[in-house]
Amino acid sequence: MKVVSDQTEIKKGDCVTVEEVKDNANVRRVDPVMCEPESQEVVQELAPELQEEADECYEAKQELLTAEDDAAVERAARKVKILCNN
């Protein structure tokens, strides 16, 4: 799979997750343990929590898009960095 991202902190070989919410996708770096074959059962078990994180990231991005003043943009941008760019 080939994925294009503007996130410069993600490097080739990093463990990442591709999260899909509605018609959007987010690629974020995760702990390397998540990419180990031995972790796949646990990852499946945690799927609901991972989807919740993806939903929170999406909502933060929506908040950034609808921010109406500098303070709201700053606050929303911080949320995106915290929730989407691990």
C-alpha positions as CSV (number, residue, x, y, z in Angstrom):
1,M,0.0,0.0,0.0
2,K,1.3,3.5,-0.8
3,V,0.1,6.3,1.4
4,V,0.9,10.0,1.0
5,S,1.1,12.2,4.1
6,D,2.2,15.7,4.9
7,Q,3.3,14.6,8.4
8,T,7.1,15.1,8.2
9,E,7.7,13.4,11.5
10,I,6.6,10.0,10.1
11,K,9.5,8.2,8.6
12,K,9.8,5.0,6.4
13,G,9.7,2.0,8.8
14,D,7.7,3.7,11.5
15,C,4.7,1.8,12.9
16,V,1.6,3.7,11.9
17,T,-2.1,3.3,12.0
18,V,-4.4,4.4,9.2
19,E,-7.7,5.6,10.8
20,E,-10.8,6.1,8.7
21,V,-13.7,8.3,9.9
22,K,-16.5,9.2,7.5
23,D,-14.7,10.2,4.3
24,N,-11.4,11.1,6.0
25,A,-8.3,9.3,6.8
26,N,-5.6,10.0,9.3
27,V,-2.1,8.4,9.5
28,R,-0.5,8.6,12.8
29,R,2.6,7.0,14.4
30,V,1.9,4.4,17.1
31,D,4.1,2.4,19.4
32,P,6.1,-0.2,17.5
33,V,4.6,-3.0,19.6
34,M,1.3,-2.4,17.8
35,C,3.0,-3.6,14.5
36,E,4.4,-6.8,16.0
37,P,2.7,-9.9,14.7
38,E,2.3,-11.1,18.3
39,S,0.1,-8.0,19.0
40,Q,-2.5,-8.5,16.4
41,E,-4.9,-10.3,18.7
42,V,-4.6,-7.5,21.2
43,V,-5.0,-4.9,18.5
44,Q,-8.3,-6.5,17.4
45,E,-9.4,-6.6,21.0
46,L,-8.7,-2.8,21.3
47,A,-10.4,-2.0,18.0
48,P,-13.3,-0.1,19.7
49,E,-10.9,2.1,21.7
50,L,-8.8,2.7,18.6
51,Q,-11.9,3.7,16.6
52,E,-12.9,6.1,19.5
53,E,-9.4,7.7,19.2
54,A,-9.9,8.1,15.5
55,D,-13.3,9.7,16.0
56,E,-11.8,12.2,18.5
57,C,-9.1,13.1,16.0
58,Y,-11.8,13.7,13.3
59,E,-13.8,15.9,15.7
60,A,-10.7,17.9,16.6
61,K,-10.0,18.5,12.9
62,Q,-13.6,19.6,12.3
63,E,-13.3,22.0,15.2
64,L,-10.1,23.4,13.6
65,L,-11.9,23.9,10.3
66,T,-14.8,25.8,11.9
67,A,-12.7,27.9,14.3
68,E,-13.8,31.5,14.1
69,D,-11.0,33.4,15.8
70,D,-7.3,33.1,16.6
71,A,-7.9,31.7,20.1
72,A,-10.2,29.0,18.7
73,V,-7.7,28.1,16.0
74,E,-4.9,27.8,18.5
75,R,-7.0,25.6,20.8
76,A,-8.2,23.4,18.0
77,A,-4.7,23.1,16.5
78,R,-3.4,21.9,19.9
79,K,-6.2,19.3,20.1
80,V,-5.3,18.0,16.6
81,K,-1.6,17.7,17.6
82,I,-2.5,15.8,20.7
83,L,-5.1,13.5,19.3
84,C,-3.9,13.0,15.7
85,N,-0.2,13.3,15.6
86,N,1.2,10.8,18.1
